[in-house]
Amino acid sequence: MVKTEKKCTCGGVAASDAENHARLAQVIQEYQNKPGALIPVLQIAQALFGYLPKDVLRTISEGLNEPYSRVFGVVTFYSFFSQVPRGKYVIRVCMGTACYVRGGQAVLTALEQELKISVGQTTPDRVFSLDVGRCFGACGLAPAVMVNDDVHQFVQPGQIKDILAQYRKPTA
């Protein structure tokens, strides 16, 4: 296997795929035979790889002695998990009732137009991924948008360029 190095979002050198697979094997061993292990292992695997490719799902399935269909079902059920590489910044637009009624759809449309991607996609430069959420528990701040762990409140479509500018690299 060829050792590849990837740049991590922190600016340093990320672990190679081989190192990530070795760490995943350790995690699986730590969680084997523990009730409820599947979701924590999936979360750790996604943190290691940035997403959950099929070979990682198979490794988890075999390591935890879970049917592949169950592992795949959990990954596709929960919107937190991704089977495609994600951007450095994951943008989630709340589409819960309060956010939707107060303009969440218009905010989502503005993001799609500005980023030139649809929900579930990542920009070609892998800076942004776009998703929706069903409720962030911030109904009084509606419409709400999360960029990674940052919550933006009372967002209007006209604010999208300014919000994104906070996360884009400055151009010199």
C-alpha positions in Angstrom: 0.0 0.0 0.0 1.3 3.4 -0.9 1.6 5.8 2.0 -0.2 9.1 1.2 -0.1 12.2 3.2 -3.1 14.6 3.3 -3.2 18.1 4.7 -5.5 18.4 7.6 -7.7 21.5 8.2 -5.4 22.6 11.0 -2.6 23.3 8.6 -0.4 20.4 9.7 0.0 17.0 8.1 -2.8 14.6 8.6 -2.3 10.9 9.3 -2.0 8.6 6.3 -4.8 6.2 5.4 -2.7 3.4 6.7 -2.3 5.2 10.0 -6.0 6.0 10.2 -6.9 2.3 9.5 -4.5 1.2 12.3 -6.1 3.7 14.7 -9.6 2.5 13.6 -8.5 -1.1 14.4 -7.5 0.0 17.9 -10.8 1.8 18.4 -12.8 -1.3 17.2 -10.8 -3.4 19.6 -11.6 -1.0 22.5 -15.3 -1.0 21.7 -15.8 -4.7 20.9 -18.5 -6.4 22.9 -19.7 -3.1 24.4 -23.4 -2.4 24.0 -24.1 0.6 21.8 -20.6 0.6 20.3 -21.7 1.2 16.7 -22.4 4.9 16.8 -19.4 6.0 18.8 -17.1 3.9 16.5 -18.7 5.5 13.4 -18.2 8.9 14.9 -14.6 8.2 15.6 -14.1 6.8 12.2 -15.6 9.8 10.5 -13.3 12.1 12.6 -10.3 10.0 11.4 -11.2 9.8 7.7 -13.4 12.9 7.3 -16.2 10.7 6.0 -17.2 7.0 6.0 -16.1 5.2 2.8 -17.4 1.7 2.1 -14.1 0.0 3.1 -14.3 1.7 6.5 -17.9 0.6 6.9 -16.9 -3.0 6.1 -14.0 -2.9 8.6 -16.4 -1.7 11.3 -19.0 -4.3 10.3 -16.5 -7.1 10.6 -14.8 -5.7 13.6 -17.9 -5.2 15.7 -19.6 -8.4 14.3 -22.5 -6.3 13.0 -24.2 -7.0 9.7 -23.1 -4.6 7.0 -26.7 -3.8 6.4 -27.1 -2.5 10.0 -23.9 -0.4 9.8 -25.0 1.0 6.4 -28.5 1.6 7.7 -27.3 3.7 10.7 -25.0 5.7 8.5 -27.7 6.5 6.0 -30.3 7.2 8.8 -28.4 9.8 10.7 -27.6 13.0 8.8 -24.4 13.6 10.8 -22.7 10.8 9.0 -21.4 11.3 5.5 -20.2 8.8 2.9 -18.6 11.4 0.7 -15.7 13.7 1.6 -16.9 16.8 3.4 -15.6 20.4 3.2 -13.6 22.1 5.9 -16.7 23.9 6.9 -20.0 22.1 7.1 -22.9 24.5 6.7 -26.2 23.3 8.1 -29.4 25.3 7.6 -32.1 24.7 10.1 -35.4 23.7 8.4 -37.3 23.1 11.6 -40.8 24.7 11.7 -39.7 28.1 13.2 -36.7 28.5 10.9 -38.7 27.4 7.9 -41.6 29.8 8.6 -39.1 32.7 9.2 -37.3 32.2 5.9 -35.0 29.2 6.2 -35.8 28.1 2.7 -34.8 31.5 1.3 -31.5 31.3 3.3 -30.9 27.8 1.9 -31.5 28.9 -1.7 -29.1 31.9 -1.2 -26.4 29.5 0.0 -27.0 27.1 -2.9 -26.7 30.0 -5.3 -23.6 31.5 -3.7 -21.8 28.2 -3.3 -23.1 26.7 -6.6 -23.8 23.4 -4.9 -27.0 21.7 -3.7 -27.8 20.1 -0.3 -25.5 17.1 0.3 -22.7 18.4 -1.9 -19.3 19.9 -1.3 -17.6 22.7 -3.2 -14.9 21.6 -5.6 -12.2 23.2 -3.4 -13.6 21.2 -0.4 -14.0 24.3 1.7 -17.8 24.1 2.2 -20.4 21.3 2.4 -24.1 22.1 2.5 -26.7 20.3 4.6 -30.0 20.9 6.3 -31.0 20.1 9.9 -34.4 19.6 11.3 -34.0 21.6 14.5 -31.1 23.1 16.3 -33.0 24.0 19.4 -32.6 27.7 18.6 -36.2 28.5 17.6 -36.0 32.0 19.2 -33.1 32.8 16.9 -34.7 31.6 13.7 -33.7 31.3 11.0 -30.5 29.7 12.2 -27.5 28.5 10.3 -24.6 26.5 11.7 -21.1 26.6 10.2 -19.3 23.7 12.0 -20.0 24.7 15.7 -20.7 28.4 15.1 -24.4 29.3 15.2 -25.5 32.3 13.1 -28.9 33.7 14.2 -31.7 35.7 12.5 -29.9 35.0 9.1 -31.3 36.7 6.0 -30.4 35.8 2.5 -28.6 39.1 2.0 -26.2 38.2 4.8 -24.9 35.0 3.1 -21.9 36.5 1.4 -20.7 38.2 4.6 -21.2 34.9 6.6 -19.2 32.9 4.1 -16.4 35.6 3.9 -15.7 34.8 7.6 -14.7 31.3 6.6 -13.0 31.8 3.2 -9.3 32.3 3.1 -8.3 36.0 2.6 -7.2 36.7 -0.8 -3.8 38.5 -1.1 
